[in-house]
Amino acid sequence: MLTSEEKDSIVQEAYALQQHQEKLQDQTILPTLSISDISRNIEFIDDETSYINGKVKVKWFDQPTNGISYVRIKANLKSLPEQHRIFVPMFKELLDKIGTKNYKYDVFNDKLLNSTNGLEVSIDKYAYTEDHNDIYNRNE
C-alpha cells in the first residue's frame, strides 16, 4: 500500500510530466535540411554487368552499406499467359507469406527474419494505354 505522501508525489510527478509534454517544444534545436544543401549534380553510380547461365542479366552496384547486401529482382511478365495475369497481384500479396519445400511458413519466416529484414514484393506497371489488361502486353 502506498502512503498518502507517496500517492501525492505520484500525482504531482504525473502532472509535471503532462505539463512538460504539452509545452511547445523548441524546434530550432533540430537539424534541418534545405534545398541549398542538396547538390544539383546527379551522381551516376558505376555498375558491373554479368550473366547467370548466360541468360539472366545481373547488375552489381558497389556501395558502402556496412556489409549489408540488398537484392532487387526484376522479371518481365510480358510473356505471361493472359489467363495467369489475374493472379499477379495475389502472387505479390502471398509470396512473403509462404513456406518452402523443407519449411512451413512460420519456421521459414523465423529463419528469414533471423538473417534479413524480410522479403518485400512490389509490382511496377508500365503501359502505353489506360486499359489495365494491357499492362503486361507492352511491345519492347
N, C-alpha and C positions, 0 to 999 in steps of 0.2 A: 504494500500500500504506500502511496505517495503521501507525503505530508502536505499540509496546506501551503507551506512556503515553496515546496518543490513544484506543486501544481501552478502556483502564481508565476514561478520562474519560467516554466514551460510556456505558459500563455504569453508572457512578456517577450520571450525569445521568438515565438511564432509571430507575434505582432511586429517585432523588429525585422524579422526576415521578410514578412509581407511588405512592409514599408520599403525595404531595400529593393525587392523585386519589382515593385510598382514604380520606383523612381526612374525618371528619364535618364537613360544611360548616355555617357559622353561618347559619341560615335567618332569623334575626331581622333581618338587614340587607335582606331582600327586602321590597318594597312589598306591603302586604296590603289586602284589601277585606273589610269586614264588613257584615252586614245593615244596620247603622245608617247606612252610607254610601249606601245605596240609598233614593231618595225613594219614599215610599208613594203619592205623587200620580202619576197617569197623565198623561203629556203627549200630547195629541192633536195631530197634525200636520194643518194645513190642506192641502187638495188642490184642484186645479183640474181640472174635467172637461171634455173636449171629445170630438168625434166625427170619425172619419175617414170621408169619403164619407157622412156622415150615418148610418152603420151601426155602425162599430166604436168602442166606448166606450174612451176613453183617460183615465187619471188621471195627473196630474202632481203630484209632491211636490218642492217646492223645499227642498233640503237642502245643508248645507255638505259637499261631497265632494271638495274640492280639484280641481275641474274634471273629475272622473271621472263619467261617466254610467253609470247602472245601468238595465237594461231587464228587466222581467218581463212575459212574455206568457202570458196565461191563455186557454184555449179550453174551452168547454163541449162535451163529447163526447156529450151525451145523444141527439143525432140521428144519431150514427154507426151505420150499419147493423150488426146483430148479427154478421154474418159477418166484419166487419172489426175487431171489438173485440179479437179474439185477437192482432192484430198491434200493438196499442198498446204493450205492453212492449218488443217488438222495435224499434219505431219510436223509443222512448225511448233504447234502447241504441245504435242506429245513427245517429241524427240528427247527432251531433257527429263522426261518422267518415265522412261522405260528401263528395263534391266538389260542383261546380256545373256548369252547362251550359258555362261557359268555363274552368273549372279542375279538374284532377284533385285528388283528396283531399289529397295531400301539399303541392301548391302552394297550394291554398286554406287548408289548415291553417297553413302558414307565414305567409300574408297575415293570417289571423285573429289569430294569436298575435303578430304584429308590432304590432298596434294594440289588442288586447284581452287580457283574462285568460282567454280561451277561451269556450267555449259549454258550458253545463250544462243538462241536461234532467231534469225530475222530473215525477212524476205524483202529484197529490193525489187520493185516492179518498174519496168521500163516499157512504155508502149507508145506507139505512134497514133493511136486512136483513143477515143473515150470509151470504147467498148471493152468492158472488163474481161471478156472472153479472149481478147487479143493480146493480153499481157505477156503471154509466152510464145506468141506467133511472130515475133519481130524477125524480119529478114535481115541478116547481117552480112 
